[in-house]
Amino acid sequence: MAARSLVAEPRAQCAGCGAEQPYGRIRCEVCGEPLVFPKSFVCPDCGFESFNLNDVVERYCGRCHRFADDPRRARGSSA
C-alpha cells in the first residue's frame, strides 16, 4: 500500500469538463481544455487574502508565515 501524504496537493479545475488536476499543468489531461487557477488564497487562521500566485499555489500566508496544508500547523501557535 502506498503511503499517503498528509499535505493536500494544490489543485486546479478544468474550464471544459471540470476535472481537478494537480498544479503544474496548463491543459486538462482528460479533455485538453485550459485549467482555471484560483485568483487568491485566504488564510484559514487569520483571514488574510493574498493575490500572489506563489502564495495561491503553495497555500502560504505571508501574515502568519506558514503553509495552510502543513500538518504541524495549529491555530494560535507560532511558527
C-alpha positions as CSV (number, residue, x, y, z in Angstrom):
1,M,0.0,0.0,0.0
2,A,1.4,3.4,-1.0
3,A,2.0,6.0,1.7
4,R,-0.4,8.9,1.6
5,S,0.9,12.4,2.0
6,L,-0.6,14.4,4.9
7,V,-0.3,17.6,2.9
8,A,-3.0,18.2,0.3
9,E,-1.8,18.7,-3.2
10,P,-2.9,22.0,-4.7
11,R,-5.4,21.5,-7.5
12,A,-6.7,23.4,-10.5
13,Q,-10.1,22.9,-12.2
14,C,-10.6,22.3,-15.9
15,A,-12.6,25.0,-17.7
16,G,-14.1,22.4,-20.0
17,C,-15.0,19.2,-18.1
18,G,-14.5,20.4,-14.5
19,A,-12.0,17.6,-13.7
20,E,-9.4,18.6,-11.0
21,Q,-5.8,18.5,-12.0
22,P,-2.6,19.0,-10.0
23,Y,-0.8,22.3,-10.3
24,G,2.0,22.5,-12.9
25,R,-0.2,21.6,-15.9
26,I,-1.6,24.2,-18.3
27,R,-4.2,21.9,-20.0
28,C,-6.5,19.2,-18.8
29,E,-5.3,15.6,-19.2
30,V,-8.9,14.5,-19.8
31,C,-10.2,16.9,-22.5
32,G,-7.3,19.2,-23.3
33,E,-9.1,22.4,-22.3
34,P,-7.2,25.1,-20.3
35,L,-7.1,24.8,-16.5
36,V,-8.6,27.5,-14.2
37,F,-6.4,28.5,-11.2
38,P,-7.8,30.3,-8.1
39,K,-7.2,34.1,-8.2
40,S,-6.4,34.4,-4.4
41,F,-5.8,32.4,-1.2
42,V,-7.5,33.2,2.1
43,C,-5.7,32.1,5.2
44,P,-7.9,29.8,7.3
45,D,-6.4,31.2,10.5
46,C,-6.2,34.9,10.2
47,G,-8.4,35.6,7.1
48,F,-5.6,37.4,5.2
49,E,-6.2,37.3,1.4
50,S,-3.2,37.0,-0.9
51,F,-3.3,37.5,-4.6
52,N,0.4,36.5,-5.1
53,L,0.4,33.5,-7.5
54,N,3.1,31.7,-5.4
55,D,1.0,32.1,-2.2
56,V,-2.1,30.7,-4.1
57,V,-0.2,27.7,-5.4
58,E,1.6,26.9,-2.2
59,R,-1.4,28.0,0.1
60,Y,1.0,30.2,2.1
61,C,0.1,33.0,4.4
62,G,2.5,35.9,4.4
63,R,1.0,37.3,7.6
64,C,1.2,34.1,9.6
65,H,4.4,32.9,7.8
66,R,3.1,29.3,7.4
67,F,1.5,27.0,4.9
68,A,-2.2,26.2,5.3
69,D,-1.6,22.5,4.5
70,D,1.2,22.0,6.9
71,P,0.1,19.2,9.3
72,R,2.2,20.8,12.1
73,R,0.1,24.0,11.8
74,A,-2.1,24.6,14.8
75,R,-4.4,27.5,15.3
76,G,-2.7,30.1,17.6
77,S,0.7,28.5,17.6
78,S,3.8,30.4,16.5
79,A,5.9,29.2,13.5
